[in-house]
Every structure is written in structure tokens, then in C-alpha cells.
């Protein structure tokens, strides 16, 4: 827990140092559009950073009790509903957003009939039922939390429309009661906005229902569980690994980083007629068996008693808490999760800062070089007659004309740049992907059997990948054109040019591949054949469409940002060089007209160079402060 608090404090310190850095470089005119965008991106990384922990289990594994024991024991009672049987009927997220009041927002189950995923519904505030949380009244707050366990009984036809009942699916057919009604959750999704200290630090807790809900709510399969930074898979010690447990592990979790197996309810194995050593041996055997069946390391299975841990924390019974073994799980969870996330974020921020420093050093270097050239030019006029000075005036005038001619060529490049940018947008535009999604839905409705939807869905993924490939080609074309222009200006006018970072869409292609892989894994031929009318598959495609649109929106945002900044360093250097030429022309003209003393002008350049040295030192100090806050060495300070 302390690790998460320290992580939050670290993010605050880094953000404050970046804000100071940004204010200073703006005042020093060392921040172009590209640099400012990169700084804003770094600040957003720090502000929006979240650590999501998903709790996944079949029913009656003690999942909600484990959440209470880890996060809510300080309230002196259970906050998340926990009792024998099913207590979490809909996926529930606990987080904190200071812009919203403490509350529970509930998405009605009826929304499943619309072609929108849970992610899409998040953008529609009016669709959610909001209940306030009375933080000073734990009992009433606990009552509000019980909304996530509510169910209602509906005719089977209604349950079918929601994709929650299928007479041909043996896993769902048994839900039909003798009265012809099916019990379904009252809510589709719950978002709990709760000002817990850990949630304020960016922790997000995902409480998932059992196997059926995971299979029928695609948002869990496609987004929430795969993107969780840690997944706790909870088993019951007295039952070990059941068939349904193996299905959940194999189909939705799998072995990998951040995957932790919790063997809960070990108190069921505490036999008072046996010694503590014998009880420990029994627990160890069950731990070993679980590790073997799931294919994980023995050390990655944590035996605990969430219920006893909760009682021990609330009653201050340290011996009972120690016996529950929850402390070992908490240490493993936060000691591994927090440093891993911090390392990833630190690496991203260090790269952002290093790119900023390269651009700023280029700007400073260009200013110093311009001063030196002008000063040397003036020094060469010492003792020269008016004819030589007049020749110098004409030479600067010629340089200015040549530079202005280059600017006309730059205007032509801008026109081509605009054309290519328009073509780039047309390949990844949201209207394009929406047309593709609509075409798949039409084909799915026309298909008589579930297997008939395979071709259009496969074609959809292929079309999206083709669009990304076409976009990557246009990005390469734009990048090559700009690189040519950068090199030309650098060669013709001795400018120190730093090309912006190239844009790669490879990670978005990988995201599309991952989405398709989940689809293929979830809907094999057997599953499709036994799902009547493909209602579940249609719901799943709604989430696929939502995830793909999310990816394409991110692509569009990256493309837009890249197009805005790719010319920024060139335009900044052009503006600076134009000013330098104007100053040179003015200085030499004044000396030629005997309106300014040559030695005074040379001395003024000495003072300007001294000022730039101060700027360079201050920039290095501020950069060093940011690197120190990050916990990384500063390249500028090392060079110094």
C-alpha cells in the first residue's frame, strides 16, 4: 500500500518539475510547437496514469471478500457486498475521479439490445442511473453498493434478446426456471466513484462476475481484463481447480506478467485436530496441485484467507491476520506492480525529455552559431575601408534574397504536404471504419448460421489492417519529403536541423491483431454453431467495433499531432535565420553609414554570448532537476 502512495508522490514531484521546466523554456523562447506538444503529452501521462487490478473468479470463491480485506478494512465493515453465492452480478469498477461526486453509476441491462459496447455507453451520461454515496454513513453506503448484486426474473425471450439465454447452449439452458422465467442481472455495468486513498492515487479495481458473465460481456474479454496491469485469479482452497476455473484461466487470463493466482479460503483447511505443521503441509499440497494444473510457478500461487484477514484487520488481531497470509499477497501485488509501472512510465518520460533536450540544444546552438558568425563578420571589418564594408552589405543582401527564394520552394512543399495529409486522413478516417462496421453488421444479420459471419468479420480485420498499411505508406512519403527539405535547408543555409521523430503505426497494427486473436479464441466453430441467431456474437462484434474505433481514434490523434509538429522545427529555424539575416544586414548597414561604432557592436555580441551561456546553464539545471525527480541521470549534466 505504501508503495502506491510513494508512486503517487513521485508522479506529483515529476509533474511539478516538468511544469517549472515548461514555464522557463517558454519564457526563454526555446519551446516550439513540437516541443510544447511533447511536454503536454508527458504531463498527461503523469496525470492520467492508472493502475488497474482485476479480480477474476467463478462464483463463491471469496473474490469480493478479498477486495474488502485488501482495500476496505479501514471502514470497519464490508463495503463490497460479500456473502455465500453470487454477490457481484455485473462487472464493477472502483476508481476515483475528482470531477465527479462520490457515487455509483449503473448501466441498465436493457442497453444490451443496442449496437453499443460498454465503452461506448461511457460517453453517454444520460444512459446511467446515478446513486450518491453517503461517505459519513457506512451502512447506507454499503446498501448502495448492494446494487451490483441485484437481479430480476424476465421471460426467456427477453433474456435471449440480451444474449443472456440460449436454449441450445448447455451452459445457459439451465437458467430457465419452472415458471418460464430467467434470472438476469439488473445492471450491465457499475462504475463506483469512491475517494479511497489508494483510488485517489490512480488505482482502479475491477470486480468481475463469474464465467457466464465473462463470456457474455465482451467488454471484459476484449478490454478490461487484457488491459489490466494485474489480474488476481481467485480459487477456493477446499475445491482446488475445477473445470470451470480452468476454462476461465485458459480462455480469459493465461500465464504472463502481472497474473497472480490466489488460493482463497485456506481457513477451510485449518483442522483443529491437526498440528499447525500438518495444516501447513495440507495447504502446501493444494498450492502445488494448483500450480501444476494451471502451469504456473509454485511461488505465484498465494494461499490466503480473505475472511480471516478482514476480521483480523478490523479487530486488530495481528495473530489472525498473520495466519491469514494476506500480507504476503499484498506485498507481492504492490511490490511488483508499482515498480513495474513506474519503470515503464519513467522510460517514456525520459525519452520525451531527451527529445525535448535535442530540439532545445539545436535552437541554442543555432543562436550561438549565428552570434559567432555575425561577430566574426564584424571583426573582419576592422581597419577596412568603406568599399569593403559596402561589399559586405551587398553580400548579406544576396544571402537574404537566396534565402527568400528558398522560402518560395518551402511554400510549394507545404502545398504537397497538404495534399498528402488529406490523402492520409482519408485512409484512416472514422467515416471509413464506420462504413466497414455497418457492412459487417448487415452481413451478420443476413447470415443464417453463426459460421456465416466468419468471412465478413475476417474481411473487416483485413480491411482495417490494409488501411493502416496505406496510412503507414503515406506517412513514409510525407516523412521522406520533409527529410529532403530539412537536408536542403541545412546544406544551403548551414542550419542545424533536427528532424522530428518518425511516426510508426506498428503498435496499432499489433492492437488490431490482439483484438482479432481474442475474437478467434472466443468464437470457435463449435461455439458459433450452438449459439442461436448469433446474438452473443453480435454483442461481441459491438465490442470489437468499439475497440477498433478506439484504436483508429488514437491513430487519428497521433497522425494529427505528428502533422502539426513535423514542420515546426524547420519553421522555427527558418524564422530564427531570417531574423539573423535581418540583424546582420542592419548592423553592417549602420556601420557602413557610420551611425554605429564597430567596437561597441562587437562588444554587444560578447555580452549576448554570455547571456546565452547563462541560458544554457539554466536549461541544464532545470533539465537536471526533472531527471532527478524521475530518478534518472541527466545527459546534459553528465556532459557538463
ROBA-48659 format. One line per field, with one value per residue (C-alpha): residue number from 1; residue in one letter; z, x, y. Coordinates in pm, whole numbers, plus 50000, padded with zeros to 5 digits. Example, Ala and Ser with C-alpha at 12.3 -4.5 7.8 and 13.67 -1.06 7.14 Angstrom:
# residues 2
i <- [1|2]
aa <- [A|S]
up <- [50780|50714]
east <- [51230|51367]
north <- [49550|49894]
END
This chain:
# residues 640
i <- [1|2|3|4|5|6|7|8|9|10|11|12|13|14|15|16|17|18|19|20|21|22|23|24|25|26|27|28|29|30|31|32|33|34|35|36|37|38|39|40|41|42|43|44|45|46|47|48|49|50|51|52|53|54|55|56|57|58|59|60|61|62|63|64|65|66|67|68|69|70|71|72|73|74|75|76|77|78|79|80|81|82|83|84|85|86|87|88|89|90|91|92|93|94|95|96|97|98|99|100|101|102|103|104|105|106|107|108|109|110|111|112|113|114|115|116|117|118|119|120|121|122|123|124|125|126|127|128|129|130|131|132|133|134|135|136|137|138|139|140|141|142|143|144|145|146|147|148|149|150|151|152|153|154|155|156|157|158|159|160|161|162|163|164|165|166|167|168|169|170|171|172|173|174|175|176|177|178|179|180|181|182|183|184|185|186|187|188|189|190|191|192|193|194|195|196|197|198|199|200|201|202|203|204|205|206|207|208|209|210|211|212|213|214|215|216|217|218|219|220|221|222|223|224|225|226|227|228|229|230|231|232|233|234|235|236|237|238|239|240|241|242|243|244|245|246|247|248|249|250|251|252|253|254|255|256|257|258|259|260|261|262|263|264|265|266|267|268|269|270|271|272|273|274|275|276|277|278|279|280|281|282|283|284|285|286|287|288|289|290|291|292|293|294|295|296|297|298|299|300|301|302|303|304|305|306|307|308|309|310|311|312|313|314|315|316|317|318|319|320|321|322|323|324|325|326|327|328|329|330|331|332|333|334|335|336|337|338|339|340|341|342|343|344|345|346|347|348|349|350|351|352|353|354|355|356|357|358|359|360|361|362|363|364|365|366|367|368|369|370|371|372|373|374|375|376|377|378|379|380|381|382|383|384|385|386|387|388|389|390|391|392|393|394|395|396|397|398|399|400|401|402|403|404|405|406|407|408|409|410|411|412|413|414|415|416|417|418|419|420|421|422|423|424|425|426|427|428|429|430|431|432|433|434|435|436|437|438|439|440|441|442|443|444|445|446|447|448|449|450|451|452|453|454|455|456|457|458|459|460|461|462|463|464|465|466|467|468|469|470|471|472|473|474|475|476|477|478|479|480|481|482|483|484|485|486|487|488|489|490|491|492|493|494|495|496|497|498|499|500|501|502|503|504|505|506|507|508|509|510|511|512|513|514|515|516|517|518|519|520|521|522|523|524|525|526|527|528|529|530|531|532|533|534|535|536|537|538|539|540|541|542|543|544|545|546|547|548|549|550|551|552|553|554|555|556|557|558|559|560|561|562|563|564|565|566|567|568|569|570|571|572|573|574|575|576|577|578|579|580|581|582|583|584|585|586|587|588|589|590|591|592|593|594|595|596|597|598|599|600|601|602|603|604|605|606|607|608|609|610|611|612|613|614|615|616|617|618|619|620|621|622|623|624|625|626|627|628|629|630|631|632|633|634|635|636|637|638|639|640]
aa <- [X|X|X|X|X|X|X|X|X|X|X|X|X|X|X|X|X|X|X|X|X|X|X|X|X|X|X|X|X|X|X|X|X|X|X|X|X|X|X|X|X|X|X|X|X|X|X|X|X|X|X|X|X|X|X|X|X|X|X|X|X|X|X|X|X|X|X|X|X|X|X|X|X|X|X|X|X|X|X|X|X|X|X|X|X|X|X|X|X|X|X|X|X|X|X|X|X|X|X|X|X|X|X|X|X|X|X|X|X|X|X|X|X|X|X|X|X|X|X|X|X|X|X|X|X|X|X|X|X|X|X|X|X|X|X|X|X|X|X|X|X|X|X|X|X|X|X|X|X|X|X|X|X|X|X|X|X|X|X|X|X|X|X|X|X|X|X|X|X|X|X|X|X|X|X|X|X|X|X|X|X|X|X|X|X|X|X|X|X|X|X|X|X|X|X|X|X|X|X|X|X|X|X|X|X|X|X|X|X|X|X|X|X|X|X|X|X|X|X|X|X|X|X|X|X|X|X|X|X|X|X|X|X|X|X|X|X|X|X|X|X|X|X|X|X|X|X|X|X|X|X|X|X|X|X|X|X|X|X|X|X|X|X|X|X|X|X|X|X|X|X|X|X|X|X|X|X|X|X|X|X|X|X|X|X|X|X|X|X|X|X|X|X|X|X|X|X|X|X|X|X|X|X|X|X|X|X|X|X|X|X|X|X|X|X|X|X|X|X|X|X|X|X|X|X|X|X|X|X|X|X|X|X|X|X|X|X|X|X|X|X|X|X|X|X|X|X|X|X|X|X|X|X|X|X|X|X|X|X|X|X|X|X|X|X|X|X|X|X|X|X|X|X|X|X|X|X|X|X|X|X|X|X|X|X|X|X|X|X|X|X|X|X|X|X|X|X|X|X|X|X|X|X|X|X|X|X|X|X|X|X|X|X|X|X|X|X|X|X|X|X|X|X|X|X|X|X|X|X|X|X|X|X|X|X|X|X|X|X|X|X|X|X|X|X|X|X|X|X|X|X|X|X|X|X|X|X|X|X|X|X|X|X|X|X|X|X|X|X|X|X|X|X|X|X|X|X|X|X|X|X|X|X|X|X|X|X|X|X|X|X|X|X|X|X|X|X|X|X|X|X|X|X|X|X|X|X|X|X|X|X|X|X|X|X|X|X|X|X|X|X|X|X|X|X|X|X|X|X|X|X|X|X|X|X|X|X|X|X|X|X|X|X|X|X|X|X|X|X|X|X|X|X|X|X|X|X|X|X|X|X|X|X|X|X|X|X|X|X|X|X|X|X|X|X|X|X|X|X|X|X|X|X|X|X|X|X|X|X|X|X|X|X|X|X|X|X|X|X|X|X|X|X|X|X|X|X|X|X|X|X|X|X|X|X|X|X|X|X|X|X|X|X|X|X|X|X|X|X|X|X|X|X|X|X|X|X|X|X|X]
up <- [50000|50092|49751|49579|49797|49718|49349|49365|49542|49277|48995|49171|49208|48845|48724|48931|48795|48438|48488|48608|48312|48068|48208|48187|47833|47711|47861|47702|47361|47345|47302|46956|46884|46866|47200|47371|47245|47376|47717|47736|47644|47926|48176|48059|48107|48470|48529|48359|48483|48623|48785|48718|48918|48802|49037|48841|48979|48947|49197|49569|49559|49808|49549|49697|50048|49919|49781|50119|50304|50086|50032|50269|50613|50747|50724|50993|50787|50445|50174|49869|49913|50022|50116|50006|49643|49372|49510|49207|48921|48688|48615|48871|48854|49159|49089|49181|48957|49144|48876|48985|49323|49525|49357|49191|48823|48693|48330|48277|48135|47859|47685|47558|47279|47124|46900|47152|47381|47746|47638|47403|47677|47900|47672|47718|48071|48039|47998|48350|48677|48941|49315|49562|49819|50175|50292|50654|50672|50610|50646|50382|50164|50194|50098|49783|49698|49708|49381|49198|49331|49223|48973|48821|48651|48291|48016|47831|47507|47672|47809|47456|47316|47567|47471|47825|47746|47476|47489|47265|47496|47784|47999|47967|47914|48283|48376|48271|48574|48604|48575|48229|48360|48354|48627|48482|48634|48683|48572|48290|48441|48753|48797|49159|49224|49571|49742|49887|49936|49702|49437|49460|49369|49042|49142|48956|49091|48857|49022|48766|48787|48716|48400|48234|48271|48142|47837|47770|47837|47561|47718|47986|47736|47484|47701|48078|48168|47894|47971|48349|48490|48736|48735|49055|48975|49285|49362|49667|49869|49953|49585|49418|49041|48889|48523|48505|48676|48409|48136|48284|48321|47975|47781|47957|48168|48095|48235|48199|48372|48646|48663|49023|49146|49486|49671|49900|50196|50339|50676|50545|50562|50920|51108|51483|51543|51349|51427|51262|51066|50932|50829|50655|50471|50352|50223|50055|49874|49745|49642|49449|49280|49167|49029|48827|48686|48579|48460|48688|48930|49286|49417|49202|49394|49718|49981|50186|50397|50295|50556|50844|50716|50715|51068|51185|51038|51174|51524|51542|51578|51439|51501|51297|51019|51008|50996|50702|50496|50320|50393|50157|49875|49935|49928|49607|49440|49511|49530|49175|49020|49128|49039|48702|48614|48747|48535|48219|48287|48376|48050|47847|48025|47990|47614|47594|47784|47579|47256|47402|47500|47150|46999|47255|47219|46843|46890|47136|46912|46615|46820|46938|46585|46444|46707|46641|46264|46298|46544|46325|46029|46215|46339|45978|45908|46145|45954|45629|45407|45306|44981|45165|45402|45107|44951|45277|45269|44916|45013|45302|45073|44825|45103|45209|44852|44818|45146|45040|44720|44933|45120|44794|44745|45101|45011|44730|44972|45202|44918|44852|45228|45249|44964|45118|45460|45313|45149|45480|45668|45404|45473|45849|45877|46125|45849|45663|45957|46037|45682|45724|46058|45909|45624|45870|46072|45754|45660|46010|46001|45660|45765|45852|46077|46307|46092|45805|45991|45980|45633|45686|46026|45886|45590|45835|46015|45684|45563|45883|45851|45484|45586|45846|45588|45341|45613|45702|45334|45326|45650|45494|45186|45393|45612|45309|45155|45479|45532|45185|45266|45604|45445|45171|45418|45637|45337|45158|45463|45718|45955|46235|46169|46392|46221|46434|46544|46271|46329|46344|46339|46421|46776|46643|46399|46692|46883|46588|46578|46951|46915|46632|46835|47119|46869|46715|47060|47186|46885|46751|46508|46785|46982|46676|46584|46923|46972|46832|46594|46694|46948|47160|46856|46757|47106|47078|46744|46902|47139|46856|46662|46968|47032|46666|46661|46979|46806|46494|46705|46865|46518|46404|46714|46658|46288|46362|46626|46401|46104|46325|46452|46166|46013|46346|46388|46027|46060|46390|46238|45927|46140|46353|46046|45880|46195|46199|45838|45911|46213|46011|45732|45975|46174|45872|45708|46021|46034|45665|45729|46027|46258|46495|46640|46521|46853|47051|46827|46870|47248|47238|47075|47354|47607|47406|47400|47777|47817|47601|47817|48120|47938|47854|48219|48348|48096|48207|48573|48507|48294|48569|48822|48608|48563|48938|49007|48760|48928|48606|48515|48311|47983|47994|48345|48256|47951|48167]
east <- [50000|50282|50440|50130|50134|50502|50427|50162|50404|50669|50428|50341|50708|50785|50480|50581|50937|50805|50573|50865|51072|50792|50734|51102|51166|50854|50982|51324|51159|51306|50980|50836|50500|50655|50828|50524|50311|50562|50568|50189|50189|50435|50219|49909|50096|50153|49803|49614|49829|49615|49699|49420|49383|49121|48975|48851|48685|48397|48114|48170|48548|48557|48652|48451|48572|48930|48865|48722|49019|49282|49124|48834|48913|48974|48599|48536|48288|48234|48186|48170|47880|48010|47802|47767|47660|47662|47716|47864|47617|47766|48123|48208|48487|48601|48803|48819|48753|48765|48546|48253|48078|48112|47855|47759|47668|47470|47413|47074|47082|46841|47132|47245|46986|47165|47472|47694|47960|48001|48289|48057|47796|48057|48031|47651|47592|47214|47213|47343|47149|47346|47316|47501|47735|47698|48057|47974|47713|47887|47566|47381|47692|47705|47338|47413|47697|47449|47301|47568|47416|47056|46881|46537|46340|46228|46066|46323|46252|46372|46681|46751|46735|47001|47219|47189|46992|47021|46830|47094|47383|47411|47584|47286|46988|46973|46891|46526|46302|45986|45790|45936|46144|46519|46714|46933|47138|46951|47253|47501|47794|47870|48114|48182|48344|48492|48751|48964|49330|49456|49196|49299|49650|49522|49433|49137|48974|48775|48540|48414|48121|48169|48235|47898|47922|48278|48167|47860|48004|48263|48400|48561|48716|48833|48933|48912|49082|49353|49445|49458|49808|49748|49492|49418|49262|49088|49029|48878|49118|48862|48776|49109|49096|48760|48674|48515|48823|49047|48820|48835|49214|49274|49026|49045|49360|49653|50004|50202|50330|50105|49900|49864|49677|49509|49413|49147|48956|49252|49076|48860|49178|49260|49184|49189|49261|49587|49907|49992|50266|50019|49776|50057|50153|49794|49784|50124|49999|49696|49919|50145|49847|49705|50041|50070|49717|49745|50104|50242|50528|50467|50564|50297|50015|49927|49725|49516|49206|49042|48768|49009|49233|48937|48836|49197|49236|48903|48953|49322|49401|49756|49796|49485|49596|49938|49773|49558|49879|49722|50026|50237|49986|49965|50344|50373|50094|50222|50595|50585|50307|50413|50785|50700|50453|50690|50973|50759|50637|50987|51122|50852|50914|51292|51251|51014|51261|51562|51382|51295|51656|51779|51547|51635|52006|51965|51790|52052|52332|52184|52164|52522|52643|52458|52613|52962|52923|52796|53070|53343|53194|53213|53565|53674|53568|53827|54054|53862|53755|53402|53432|53489|53202|52975|53070|52974|52636|52575|52679|52433|52163|52238|52219|51885|51750|51870|51706|51381|51390|51419|51109|50913|51018|50906|50562|50546|50639|50359|50108|50224|50225|49860|49761|49939|49791|49440|49511|49646|49331|49114|49272|49211|48907|48638|48375|48569|48579|48213|48114|48313|48142|47797|47877|47973|47653|47446|47624|47577|47204|47179|47379|47160|47413|47679|47952|47831|47965|48323|48401|48275|48444|48770|48739|48678|49006|49189|49040|49144|49498|49507|49400|49676|49931|49813|49837|50189|50282|50156|50338|50658|50600|50546|50846|51076|50962|51020|51359|51464|51351|51527|51853|51829|51789|52065|52302|52209|52193|52414|52122|52140|51821|51670|51406|51101|51060|50910|50557|50504|50165|50309|50169|49820|49852|49951|49640|49418|49589|49528|49157|49120|49304|49051|48765|48910|48975|48628|48431|48550|48327|48164|48064|47918|47707|47542|47466|47118|47086|47433|47300|47609|47833|47655|47718|48078|48114|47973|48269|48508|48378|48413|48770|48869|48717|48910|49231|49151|49073|49415|49570|49395|49511|49872|49855|49707|49969|50253|50136|50114|50470|50666|50729|50764|51147|51204|50976|51136|51485|51366|51216|51531|51761|51551|51584|51959|51994|51790|52008|52327|52204|52103|52428|52658|52448|52471|52848|52866|52662|52887|52583|52718|53061|53213|53383|53067|52877|53141|53126|52746|52784|53021|52752|52486|52704|52750|52371|52327|52579|52365|52058|52236|52342|51992|51841|52085|51995|51621|51666|51877|51602|51348|51583|51648|51273|51243|51529|51735|52069|52065|52258|52324|52469|52677|52813|52892]
north <- [50000|50235|50170|50307|50622|50674|50621|50894|51129|51057|51142|51470|51568|51488|51684|51989|51982|51948|52246|52459|52340|52422|52773|52857|52729|52910|53236|53173|53116|52766|52578|52528|52362|52016|52059|52203|51914|51664|51834|51836|51468|51396|51586|51395|51066|51160|51291|51008|50720|50441|50109|49863|49542|49290|49029|48728|48416|48180|48218|48155|48187|48477|48739|49027|48940|48959|49309|49413|49267|49434|49775|49849|49703|50057|50123|49863|49664|49512|49774|49549|49302|48964|48660|48297|48260|48528|48878|49055|49026|49285|49400|49667|49924|50117|50430|50797|51096|51427|51586|51365|51333|51012|50792|50467|50486|50190|50092|49920|49569|49684|49858|49517|49537|49835|49806|49981|49839|49933|50154|50342|50388|50554|50857|50882|51015|51011|50631|50572|50570|50761|50695|50920|50766|50894|50867|50954|50675|50339|50138|50339|50333|49955|49942|50142|49902|49615|49740|49539|49215|49283|49055|49025|48749|48802|48592|48383|48575|48894|48721|48592|48945|49046|48748|48609|48293|48029|47701|47540|47630|47380|47642|47877|47645|47551|47911|47866|47820|47616|47941|48005|48297|48353|48533|48806|49091|49417|49616|49567|49757|49960|50248|50335|50673|50641|50868|50590|50700|50426|50507|50873|50760|50615|50260|50109|49792|49569|49321|49069|48825|48455|48257|48317|48694|48698|48503|48717|49065|49116|49435|49219|48979|49237|49528|49534|49204|49202|49564|49523|49571|49288|49008|48818|48481|48352|47984|47815|47603|47335|47272|47349|47391|47300|47255|47600|47751|47601|47741|48092|48071|47928|48142|48478|48511|48282|48288|48607|48921|49052|48731|48612|48303|48334|48016|48163|48016|47827|47851|47562|47353|47454|47132|47196|46827|46857|47040|47371|47192|46934|47209|47396|47076|47030|47386|47340|47027|47214|47503|47266|47097|47433|47543|47222|47234|47599|47573|47846|47862|47744|48089|48252|48081|48263|48074|48320|48351|48678|48644|48592|48871|49110|49010|49038|49388|49518|49370|49449|49078|49070|48694|48614|48848|48681|48339|48454|48510|48809|49024|48811|48861|49238|49267|49066|49264|49613|49541|49402|49609|49957|49936|49780|50057|50323|50185|50192|50547|50667|50527|50704|51035|51010|50958|51255|51474|51364|51452|51792|51850|51766|52027|52292|52232|52269|52604|52724|52602|52788|53108|53078|52999|53300|53528|53394|53433|53788|53879|53730|53910|54241|54170|54118|54478|54623|54858|54808|55096|55184|54988|54660|54732|54815|54482|54311|54485|54358|54003|53990|54127|53847|53584|53725|53705|53345|53257|53423|53217|52903|53011|53012|52649|52580|52715|52461|52185|52299|52258|51900|51840|51948|51714|51415|51495|51491|51154|51022|51123|50958|50618|50616|50842|50740|50750|50479|50239|50309|50208|49886|49816|49878|49637|49361|49411|49386|49064|48921|48986|48823|48515|48219|48046|48183|48037|48258|48560|48439|48575|48934|48962|48827|49066|49352|49291|49257|49587|49767|49631|49737|50090|50104|49984|50250|50514|50398|50435|50794|50871|50738|50953|51267|51186|51137|51465|51655|51492|51610|51964|51960|51844|52107|52392|52253|52230|52553|52776|52598|52541|52288|52088|51819|51607|51527|51168|50948|50821|50445|50277|49934|49924|49994|49707|49488|49603|49507|49166|49121|49208|48957|48692|48729|48702|48384|48236|48321|48204|47872|47682|47477|47786|47955|47654|47624|47993|48055|48351|48462|48718|48676|48707|49028|49170|49060|49235|49552|49545|49459|49759|49981|49867|49909|50258|50335|50225|50430|50738|50700|50665|50983|51169|51058|51147|51489|51564|51445|51651|51959|51929|51777|52121|52302|52266|52375|52676|52775|52763|52948|53225|53245|53251|53521|53735|53674|53787|54099|54182|54125|54347|54622|54607|54622|54893|55108|55065|55148|55463|55546|55551|55283|55216|54887|54806|54874|54634|54362|54412|54379|54039|53935|54025|53838|53525|53548|53570|53260|53074|53161|53034|52709|52661|52735|52493|52221|52284|52262|51951|51801|51874|51687|51391|51392|51383|51097|50915|50912|51065|51386|51364|51740|51728|51422|51607|51907]
END
